[in-house]
Amino acid sequence: MERQQVTAKRSLTQETEDLLNRQIAMEASSSAAYLSMASWCEMTGYENSAQFLYMHSDEERGHMLKLFHYVNEAGGHSLQPEITGIKHNYSSLREVFETILQHEIAVTNSINEIVNHCYQIKDFTTMNFLNWFVEEQREEETIARRAVELFDLIGEDGVGLWTIDKEILSLGEAVHSGDAGED
Ligand code: OFO
C-alpha cells in the first residue's frame, strides 16, 4: 500500500521550513568544504590541520542532522541538499583558514536571520531550538579568527608554518574547553 502524505496540523510555517532547509544545505556544504580542505592539508603535509578539519567536517554533518531531525519532528520535510562547487585546491594554509573565517561569518549571519524571522512570527519553539546554533557560531568564529591570527603572530618563515600547523589542533581543543580567551 502506498504511504499517504501526512497533512496533520503543525505550528511550523512553510517559510520557516524553507529557511531551515536552506540552513541544512549550508551545513552540508560546510561539511563537504571542510572535508575537501582536510584532504588538501593532508596531501600537502599539514597533518594537524588535516586532523582538525576532518573533525570539523564531522561536526558540520552533526549540525546538519540536528536541523534534519528538528524539521521532520516538527511536521516538515528535511531535504537532502545537492552539494556542488567544491574547491579542491588552495594556494596556502593561510587561504584555507581565511576561507573558513569568511564562511563561518556567513553561517552566523544566516542563523541570525532565521532567529530574527522566528522572533517576528513568534515561533518561540524554533527560536529556542536555534539558540544552540547561536552559541555554537560564537565558538566557530572564535576558532577561525584565532587560526587566522596565528599566521601574523608566528609568521610563516622558517619553522613558522610547522608551528602554526601544530597550534591549530590545540586551538580547537582550547576553544571547546573555554580556554582560548574572549575578544
Ligand atoms: Fe555549522 O557551523 Fe560552521 O559552518
py3Dmol code that shows the C-alpha trace and the ligand (Angstrom):
import py3Dmol

protein = """\
ATOM      1  CA  MET A   1       0.000   0.000   0.000  1.00  0.00           C
ATOM      2  CA  GLU A   2       1.322   3.452  -0.873  1.00  0.00           C
ATOM      3  CA  ARG A   3       2.076   5.800   2.000  1.00  0.00           C
ATOM      4  CA  GLN A   4      -0.022   8.913   2.102  1.00  0.00           C
ATOM      5  CA  GLN A   5       1.487  12.359   2.589  1.00  0.00           C
ATOM      6  CA  VAL A   6       0.884  13.301   6.227  1.00  0.00           C
ATOM      7  CA  THR A   7      -1.108  16.541   6.396  1.00  0.00           C
ATOM      8  CA  ALA A   8      -1.705  16.855  10.145  1.00  0.00           C
ATOM      9  CA  LYS A   9      -1.723  20.396  11.520  1.00  0.00           C
ATOM     10  CA  ARG A  10       1.538  21.876  12.703  1.00  0.00           C
ATOM     11  CA  SER A  11       2.874  25.155  14.073  1.00  0.00           C
ATOM     12  CA  LEU A  12       5.964  25.221  11.805  1.00  0.00           C
ATOM     13  CA  THR A  13       5.220  27.582   8.893  1.00  0.00           C
ATOM     14  CA  GLN A  14       6.252  26.767   5.314  1.00  0.00           C
ATOM     15  CA  GLU A  15       8.530  29.810   5.274  1.00  0.00           C
ATOM     16  CA  THR A  16      10.348  28.650   8.420  1.00  0.00           C
ATOM     17  CA  GLU A  17      10.663  25.147   6.989  1.00  0.00           C
ATOM     18  CA  ASP A  18      12.219  26.590   3.814  1.00  0.00           C
ATOM     19  CA  LEU A  19      14.664  28.682   5.832  1.00  0.00           C
ATOM     20  CA  LEU A  20      15.657  25.635   7.898  1.00  0.00           C
ATOM     21  CA  ASN A  21      16.161  23.607   4.710  1.00  0.00           C
ATOM     22  CA  ARG A  22      18.350  26.440   3.418  1.00  0.00           C
ATOM     23  CA  GLN A  23      20.396  26.132   6.632  1.00  0.00           C
ATOM     24  CA  ILE A  24      20.591  22.351   6.187  1.00  0.00           C
ATOM     25  CA  ALA A  25      22.158  22.975   2.763  1.00  0.00           C
ATOM     26  CA  MET A  26      24.620  25.435   4.265  1.00  0.00           C
ATOM     27  CA  GLU A  27      25.735  22.977   6.978  1.00  0.00           C
ATOM     28  CA  ALA A  28      26.068  20.196   4.395  1.00  0.00           C
ATOM     29  CA  SER A  29      28.231  22.369   2.183  1.00  0.00           C
ATOM     30  CA  SER A  30      30.356  23.354   5.229  1.00  0.00           C
ATOM     31  CA  SER A  31      30.910  19.657   5.924  1.00  0.00           C
ATOM     32  CA  ALA A  32      31.886  18.994   2.296  1.00  0.00           C
ATOM     33  CA  ALA A  33      34.134  22.066   2.070  1.00  0.00           C
ATOM     34  CA  TYR A  34      35.985  21.168   5.289  1.00  0.00           C
ATOM     35  CA  LEU A  35      36.447  17.592   4.095  1.00  0.00           C
ATOM     36  CA  SER A  36      37.988  18.900   0.879  1.00  0.00           C
ATOM     37  CA  MET A  37      40.252  21.246   2.863  1.00  0.00           C
ATOM     38  CA  ALA A  38      41.286  18.334   5.119  1.00  0.00           C
ATOM     39  CA  SER A  39      42.288  16.356   2.056  1.00  0.00           C
ATOM     40  CA  TRP A  40      44.343  19.249   0.648  1.00  0.00           C
ATOM     41  CA  CYS A  41      46.090  19.726   4.031  1.00  0.00           C
ATOM     42  CA  GLU A  42      46.828  16.018   4.364  1.00  0.00           C
ATOM     43  CA  MET A  43      48.344  15.660   0.918  1.00  0.00           C
ATOM     44  CA  THR A  44      50.324  18.900   1.391  1.00  0.00           C
ATOM     45  CA  GLY A  45      51.802  17.701   4.704  1.00  0.00           C
ATOM     46  CA  TYR A  46      49.832  19.800   7.211  1.00  0.00           C
ATOM     47  CA  GLU A  47      48.784  16.790   9.232  1.00  0.00           C
ATOM     48  CA  ASN A  48      47.468  18.564  12.338  1.00  0.00           C
ATOM     49  CA  SER A  49      45.359  20.975  10.290  1.00  0.00           C
ATOM     50  CA  ALA A  50      44.075  17.959   8.344  1.00  0.00           C
ATOM     51  CA  GLN A  51      43.083  16.214  11.587  1.00  0.00           C
ATOM     52  CA  PHE A  52      41.360  19.388  12.822  1.00  0.00           C
ATOM     53  CA  LEU A  53      39.457  19.731   9.532  1.00  0.00           C
ATOM     54  CA  TYR A  54      38.393  16.067   9.372  1.00  0.00           C
ATOM     55  CA  MET A  55      36.892  16.504  12.860  1.00  0.00           C
ATOM     56  CA  HIS A  56      35.323  19.804  11.873  1.00  0.00           C
ATOM     57  CA  SER A  57      33.749  18.232   8.797  1.00  0.00           C
ATOM     58  CA  ASP A  58      32.116  15.593  11.033  1.00  0.00           C
ATOM     59  CA  GLU A  59      30.875  18.330  13.373  1.00  0.00           C
ATOM     60  CA  GLU A  60      29.217  20.138  10.468  1.00  0.00           C
ATOM     61  CA  ARG A  61      27.429  16.963   9.446  1.00  0.00           C
ATOM     62  CA  GLY A  62      26.226  16.768  13.064  1.00  0.00           C
ATOM     63  CA  HIS A  63      24.851  20.315  12.763  1.00  0.00           C
ATOM     64  CA  MET A  64      23.046  19.341   9.575  1.00  0.00           C
ATOM     65  CA  LEU A  65      21.492  16.278  11.226  1.00  0.00           C
ATOM     66  CA  LYS A  66      20.337  18.308  14.235  1.00  0.00           C
ATOM     67  CA  LEU A  67      18.340  20.520  11.843  1.00  0.00           C
ATOM     68  CA  PHE A  68      17.182  17.490   9.832  1.00  0.00           C
ATOM     69  CA  HIS A  69      15.593  15.843  12.870  1.00  0.00           C
ATOM     70  CA  TYR A  70      14.058  19.093  14.107  1.00  0.00           C
ATOM     71  CA  VAL A  71      12.289  19.846  10.803  1.00  0.00           C
ATOM     72  CA  ASN A  72      10.880  16.321  10.464  1.00  0.00           C
ATOM     73  CA  GLU A  73       9.812  16.126  14.110  1.00  0.00           C
ATOM     74  CA  ALA A  74       8.031  19.483  13.714  1.00  0.00           C
ATOM     75  CA  GLY A  75       5.960  18.047  10.862  1.00  0.00           C
ATOM     76  CA  GLY A  76       8.055  19.355   7.969  1.00  0.00           C
ATOM     77  CA  HIS A  77      10.224  17.603   5.392  1.00  0.00           C
ATOM     78  CA  SER A  78      14.036  17.816   5.568  1.00  0.00           C
ATOM     79  CA  LEU A  79      15.585  17.783   2.129  1.00  0.00           C
ATOM     80  CA  GLN A  80      18.940  16.221   1.325  1.00  0.00           C
ATOM     81  CA  PRO A  81      20.724  19.060  -0.498  1.00  0.00           C
ATOM     82  CA  GLU A  82      22.764  18.853  -3.697  1.00  0.00           C
ATOM     83  CA  ILE A  83      26.377  19.769  -2.974  1.00  0.00           C
ATOM     84  CA  THR A  84      28.234  21.350  -5.890  1.00  0.00           C
ATOM     85  CA  GLY A  85      31.099  23.755  -6.478  1.00  0.00           C
ATOM     86  CA  ILE A  86      33.569  22.229  -4.022  1.00  0.00           C
ATOM     87  CA  LYS A  87      37.032  23.819  -4.184  1.00  0.00           C
ATOM     88  CA  HIS A  88      39.793  21.201  -4.174  1.00  0.00           C
ATOM     89  CA  ASN A  89      42.983  23.248  -4.251  1.00  0.00           C
ATOM     90  CA  TYR A  90      44.325  26.096  -2.142  1.00  0.00           C
ATOM     91  CA  SER A  91      47.317  28.334  -2.654  1.00  0.00           C
ATOM     92  CA  SER A  92      48.346  28.233   1.031  1.00  0.00           C
ATOM     93  CA  LEU A  93      47.366  27.095   4.526  1.00  0.00           C
ATOM     94  CA  ARG A  94      46.522  30.705   5.301  1.00  0.00           C
ATOM     95  CA  GLU A  95      43.987  30.756   2.446  1.00  0.00           C
ATOM     96  CA  VAL A  96      42.290  27.678   3.963  1.00  0.00           C
ATOM     97  CA  PHE A  97      41.732  29.393   7.314  1.00  0.00           C
ATOM     98  CA  GLU A  98      40.797  32.760   5.819  1.00  0.00           C
ATOM     99  CA  THR A  99      38.145  30.957   3.757  1.00  0.00           C
ATOM    100  CA  ILE A 100      36.856  29.235   6.915  1.00  0.00           C
ATOM    101  CA  LEU A 101      36.576  32.542   8.790  1.00  0.00           C
ATOM    102  CA  GLN A 102      34.603  34.160   5.957  1.00  0.00           C
ATOM    103  CA  HIS A 103      32.374  31.107   5.703  1.00  0.00           C
ATOM    104  CA  GLU A 104      31.654  30.970   9.439  1.00  0.00           C
ATOM    105  CA  ILE A 105      30.693  34.670   9.462  1.00  0.00           C
ATOM    106  CA  ALA A 106      28.228  33.910   6.622  1.00  0.00           C
ATOM    107  CA  VAL A 107      26.801  30.989   8.660  1.00  0.00           C
ATOM    108  CA  THR A 108      26.373  33.236  11.715  1.00  0.00           C
ATOM    109  CA  ASN A 109      24.509  35.802   9.601  1.00  0.00           C
ATOM    110  CA  SER A 110      22.262  33.102   8.190  1.00  0.00           C
ATOM    111  CA  ILE A 111      21.409  31.717  11.662  1.00  0.00           C
ATOM    112  CA  ASN A 112      20.726  35.250  12.930  1.00  0.00           C
ATOM    113  CA  GLU A 113      18.374  35.875  10.011  1.00  0.00           C
ATOM    114  CA  ILE A 114      16.355  32.746  10.837  1.00  0.00           C
ATOM    115  CA  VAL A 115      16.239  33.627  14.538  1.00  0.00           C
ATOM    116  CA  ASN A 116      15.019  37.112  13.615  1.00  0.00           C
ATOM    117  CA  HIS A 117      12.352  35.608  11.337  1.00  0.00           C
ATOM    118  CA  CYS A 118      11.184  33.295  14.159  1.00  0.00           C
ATOM    119  CA  TYR A 119      11.033  36.240  16.554  1.00  0.00           C
ATOM    120  CA  GLN A 120       8.927  38.278  14.093  1.00  0.00           C
ATOM    121  CA  ILE A 121       6.356  35.499  13.655  1.00  0.00           C
ATOM    122  CA  LYS A 122       6.521  34.473  17.349  1.00  0.00           C
ATOM    123  CA  ASP A 123       7.770  30.940  16.636  1.00  0.00           C
ATOM    124  CA  PHE A 124       9.499  30.737  20.017  1.00  0.00           C
ATOM    125  CA  THR A 125       9.856  26.955  19.782  1.00  0.00           C
ATOM    126  CA  THR A 126      12.143  27.151  16.735  1.00  0.00           C
ATOM    127  CA  MET A 127      13.856  30.217  18.147  1.00  0.00           C
ATOM    128  CA  ASN A 128      14.661  28.296  21.325  1.00  0.00           C
ATOM    129  CA  PHE A 129      15.942  25.345  19.273  1.00  0.00           C
ATOM    130  CA  LEU A 130      18.215  27.710  17.309  1.00  0.00           C
ATOM    131  CA  ASN A 131      19.842  29.091  20.475  1.00  0.00           C
ATOM    132  CA  TRP A 132      22.213  26.127  20.395  1.00  0.00           C
ATOM    133  CA  PHE A 133      23.389  27.256  16.934  1.00  0.00           C
ATOM    134  CA  VAL A 134      23.794  30.871  18.081  1.00  0.00           C
ATOM    135  CA  GLU A 135      26.195  29.729  20.820  1.00  0.00           C
ATOM    136  CA  GLU A 136      27.943  27.268  18.500  1.00  0.00           C
ATOM    137  CA  GLN A 137      28.611  30.025  15.958  1.00  0.00           C
ATOM    138  CA  ARG A 138      30.288  32.144  18.641  1.00  0.00           C
ATOM    139  CA  GLU A 139      32.746  29.254  19.176  1.00  0.00           C
ATOM    140  CA  GLU A 140      33.208  28.540  15.475  1.00  0.00           C
ATOM    141  CA  GLU A 141      34.016  32.145  14.674  1.00  0.00           C
ATOM    142  CA  THR A 142      36.450  32.364  17.603  1.00  0.00           C
ATOM    143  CA  ILE A 143      38.349  29.273  16.420  1.00  0.00           C
ATOM    144  CA  ALA A 144      38.565  30.543  12.832  1.00  0.00           C
ATOM    145  CA  ARG A 145      39.666  34.034  13.904  1.00  0.00           C
ATOM    146  CA  ARG A 146      42.335  32.674  16.272  1.00  0.00           C
ATOM    147  CA  ALA A 147      43.613  30.413  13.485  1.00  0.00           C
ATOM    148  CA  VAL A 148      43.983  33.345  11.047  1.00  0.00           C
ATOM    149  CA  GLU A 149      45.723  35.410  13.779  1.00  0.00           C
ATOM    150  CA  LEU A 150      48.353  32.674  14.213  1.00  0.00           C
ATOM    151  CA  PHE A 151      49.777  33.479  10.768  1.00  0.00           C
ATOM    152  CA  ASP A 152      50.599  37.060  11.814  1.00  0.00           C
ATOM    153  CA  LEU A 153      51.624  36.214  15.368  1.00  0.00           C
ATOM    154  CA  ILE A 154      54.010  33.367  14.499  1.00  0.00           C
ATOM    155  CA  GLY A 155      54.976  34.298  10.928  1.00  0.00           C
ATOM    156  CA  GLU A 156      55.252  31.829   8.075  1.00  0.00           C
ATOM    157  CA  ASP A 157      59.035  31.769   7.606  1.00  0.00           C
ATOM    158  CA  GLY A 158      61.413  29.042   8.820  1.00  0.00           C
ATOM    159  CA  VAL A 159      59.583  26.698  11.185  1.00  0.00           C
ATOM    160  CA  GLY A 160      56.639  29.134  11.284  1.00  0.00           C
ATOM    161  CA  LEU A 161      54.229  27.080   9.181  1.00  0.00           C
ATOM    162  CA  TRP A 162      55.182  23.901  11.038  1.00  0.00           C
ATOM    163  CA  THR A 163      54.448  25.665  14.364  1.00  0.00           C
ATOM    164  CA  ILE A 164      51.148  27.107  13.077  1.00  0.00           C
ATOM    165  CA  ASP A 165      50.056  23.640  11.941  1.00  0.00           C
ATOM    166  CA  LYS A 166      50.820  22.312  15.434  1.00  0.00           C
ATOM    167  CA  GLU A 167      48.976  25.160  17.180  1.00  0.00           C
ATOM    168  CA  ILE A 168      45.825  24.772  15.078  1.00  0.00           C
ATOM    169  CA  LEU A 169      44.986  21.405  16.576  1.00  0.00           C
ATOM    170  CA  SER A 170      45.298  22.659  20.162  1.00  0.00           C
ATOM    171  CA  LEU A 171      43.299  25.776  19.274  1.00  0.00           C
ATOM    172  CA  GLY A 172      40.179  23.739  18.547  1.00  0.00           C
ATOM    173  CA  GLU A 173      40.587  21.851  21.822  1.00  0.00           C
ATOM    174  CA  ALA A 174      41.162  25.091  23.805  1.00  0.00           C
ATOM    175  CA  VAL A 175      38.066  26.829  22.429  1.00  0.00           C
ATOM    176  CA  HIS A 176      35.872  23.815  23.141  1.00  0.00           C
ATOM    177  CA  SER A 177      37.135  23.749  26.733  1.00  0.00           C
ATOM    178  CA  GLY A 178      36.694  27.570  27.035  1.00  0.00           C
ATOM    179  CA  ASP A 179      40.429  28.405  27.424  1.00  0.00           C
ATOM    180  CA  ALA A 180      41.072  30.381  24.235  1.00  0.00           C
ATOM    181  CA  GLY A 181      40.121  33.753  25.726  1.00  0.00           C
ATOM    182  CA  GLU A 182      37.451  36.178  24.538  1.00  0.00           C
ATOM    183  CA  ASP A 183      37.563  39.301  22.439  1.00  0.00           C
TER     184      ASP A 183
END
"""
ligand_1 = """\
4
OFO
Fe 27.784 24.569 11.414
O 28.879 25.857 11.981
Fe 30.342 26.002 10.910
O 29.583 26.165 9.312
"""
view = py3Dmol.view(width=600, height=400)
view.addModel(protein, "pdb")
view.setStyle({"model": 0}, {"cartoon": {"style": "trace"}})
view.addModel(ligand_1, "xyz")
view.setStyle({"model": 1}, {"stick": {}})
view.zoomTo()
view.show()
